[in-house]
Amino acid sequence: MQQLEAQVKTVEERINQACKRVGRNPKDIKIVTVTKYVTPHRAEQMIHLGYTQLGENRWPDCKDKLAQIQSDVTWHFIGHLQSRKVRDVVKHFHYIHSLDRLSLAKEIQKRVPDHAEPYPCFIQVNVSGEESKFGLQPDELSTFAKEVAQLDRIRVVGLMTMAPYESNPDDTRQVFRGLRLLQEELNQARIFSEPLVELSMGMSNDFEVAIEEGATCLRLGTVLVGKE
Ligand SMILES: *Cc1c(COP(=O)(O)O)cnc(C)c1O
């Protein structure tokens, strides 16, 4: 636990420094603790340290872990999502970060219960154009956004991207900046009734650059909780 606490403190300090460089308030940045590499016990330790937003990327692999963690957690689904898993994911998670196609949006629309609030989603964009990455191409985004805006059971809160792994994290800057500009374009076109405010970007290797470029939601695994 002591080692975990020290690790967490180091990350918090790095976040504070990155915020300072660009005049941002660390309170404006949410941290999704990605628990996919660690045991429920480690996840519980993070919860005790005050980290109650947790992320997983595969269903049903994480099913037992979610069931074991009884604490009040906000669960974020961050991985590629197959339509046939939407029913379960919507039931067990509070956010989806990987909305990347219309068939998936329609499935979410179908699976959110009548009485429920619209389900918060991030649209995933493949800003870097890497073939191995999921997400919409930037030039498909505006058309897609207009279609999703018609679905009343989905509330788009922002955009999400994954940058390629770079040995020099500064090389990811264009990707993060690109996502922020795409978000500004959508907001200027007033495609959604509320402007999008969230940018889910930045992982262990590149979160400081993401903060400098406007991230509001970091998805941190290894650097925060290690790998077990
Ligand atoms: C695993 C994962 C992360 C966290 O990765 P780290 O590099 O360990 O911080 C973030 N986002 C997504 C989509 C992931 O699958």
PDBQT file of the ligand as one rigid body, heavy atoms in Angstrom, charges set to zero:
ROOT
HETATM    1  C1  LIG A 301      -5.157  -0.048 -21.229  1.00  0.00    +0.000 C 
HETATM    2  C2  LIG A 301      -5.734   1.220 -21.677  1.00  0.00    +0.000 A 
HETATM    3  C3  LIG A 301      -5.350   2.432 -21.084  1.00  0.00    +0.000 A 
HETATM    4  C4  LIG A 301      -4.296   2.547 -20.004  1.00  0.00    +0.000 C 
HETATM    5  O1  LIG A 301      -3.040   2.155 -20.456  1.00  0.00    +0.000 OA
HETATM    6  P1  LIG A 301      -1.709   2.522 -19.688  1.00  0.00    +0.000 P 
HETATM    7  O2  LIG A 301      -0.736   2.814 -20.774  1.00  0.00    +0.000 OA
HETATM    8  O3  LIG A 301      -1.339   1.343 -18.871  1.00  0.00    +0.000 OA
HETATM    9  O4  LIG A 301      -1.955   3.742 -18.864  1.00  0.00    +0.000 OA
HETATM   10  C5  LIG A 301      -5.965   3.585 -21.538  1.00  0.00    +0.000 A 
HETATM   11  N1  LIG A 301      -6.902   3.560 -22.513  1.00  0.00    +0.000 NA
HETATM   12  C6  LIG A 301      -7.289   2.425 -23.097  1.00  0.00    +0.000 A 
HETATM   13  C7  LIG A 301      -8.329   2.478 -24.155  1.00  0.00    +0.000 C 
HETATM   14  C8  LIG A 301      -6.716   1.222 -22.706  1.00  0.00    +0.000 A 
HETATM   15  O5  LIG A 301      -7.105   0.083 -23.306  1.00  0.00    +0.000 OA
ENDROOT
TORSDOF 0
